[in-house]
Amino acid sequence: MTRARSFVLAAGGTGGHMVPAAALAAELMRRGHRVALVSDARGVRFPGLFDGVETHVIPAGRFAGGPLGWAKAARQMVEGRRTARELYRSLKPAAVVGFGGYPAFPALSAAFAGRIPTAVHEQNAVLGRVNRLVARRVDAIATSYSATERLKPAYANKVHLVGNPVREAVLALRSRPYPLLEEDGIFRVLVTGGSQGASVLSQVVPDGLAMLPVAFRRRLQVTHQARIEDIDAAREKYAALDIAADLATYLPDMPEQLAWAHLVIARAGASTIAELTAAGRPAILVPLPGATDDHQTANARAITEAGGARTIPQPRFTPTELAKQMQKLGLDPSALENAAGRARACGMPDAVSDMADLVESLDAPRAPVHVGRVQQKEAFA
């Protein structure tokens, strides 16, 4: 029988950090543990992810804006560390787990000071800035890709490949077949820029779909998640082009949207890739060119090389290029279904249970860690 303990999860306020933290929180609570989330003001208000989870806001500055900005961020980090230490006195966590983002840094620093076991989870194929800062001191580093850039070989003995945890509703899609696609049937396209949207998708996708053959274009049913500043213009463009489209700034039913999608057009954020590979959905990926260390291009590499996606760098993401790639995939149902299978083969469905096993092991350091296939030997690139 699992011994009930208290765990603190610390994550920044973007979907890439918050979604896997929420998945782990749900699994740990299912196992009977108490879980608290430490984040910034954005994180604790993330829609629907942490219902029923105890949440705490701590100060955390972003190191930007030159010397004055750095000084302010440093003061906030010190204050955040102090706040986290006070919090730990009441929570008495068995371990603190960081998921990246600036709020994770003071939370982990407080754990180091209190000699509390720690781990970090890296969602991307490149080790993030905060995780790089704390990698030497944490007890375990969980990764999502078999090759993780910016990860020093010296840390090999504490690196574990677990994958990127996804919500249970997304994981359940693995048991559902790829939606039937008949040659003259409805072709469902899901367009999403992740939790923060992507203006380039709103600008290019409608015009690209308009360049498809008329018979193909008439079959389209588009669901498009757009930024609030882009949604009206995108809606007008779809209407003018006579393309059936539903637009929203947020899709609360993303698992169901994935379930019915024949093709996804998206950024290459970590959570997006994890959900595509969990559900087994083919995609056209447009990595964010300004992503730190170009990590979205690295994220897209494995699924693209496996044949589950096509990656178009943003400078080449034009209506003409999109239409060309759409026709290569969309006019051949067997090619789409094959790509879906290849995307699914890249998934790691045990990620959340493996991550929970690793976290539970942290307060028993003398016991060997056995978490399925998580021992990582080829994590360094």
Secondary structure, DSSP 8 states (H G I E B T S, - for coil): -----EEEEE--SSHHHHHHHHHHHHHHHHTT-EEEEEE-HHHHT-TTTSTT-EEEE-------SHHHHHHHHHHHHHHHHHHHHHHHHHH--SEEEE-SSTTHHHHHHHHHHTT--EEEEE-SSB--HHHHHHTTTSSEEEESSSSBBT--GGGGGGEEE------HHHHGGGGS------TTS-EEEEEE--TT--HHHHHHHHHHHHTS-HHHHTTEEEEEE--TTTHHHHHHHHHHTT--EEEES--TTHHHHHHH-SEEEE---HHHHHHHHHHT--EEE---TTSGGGHHHHHHHHHHHHTSEEE--GGG--HHHHHHHHHHHHT-HHHHHHHHHHHHHT--TTHHHHHHHHHHHTT-TTS----TT-B-SS-B-
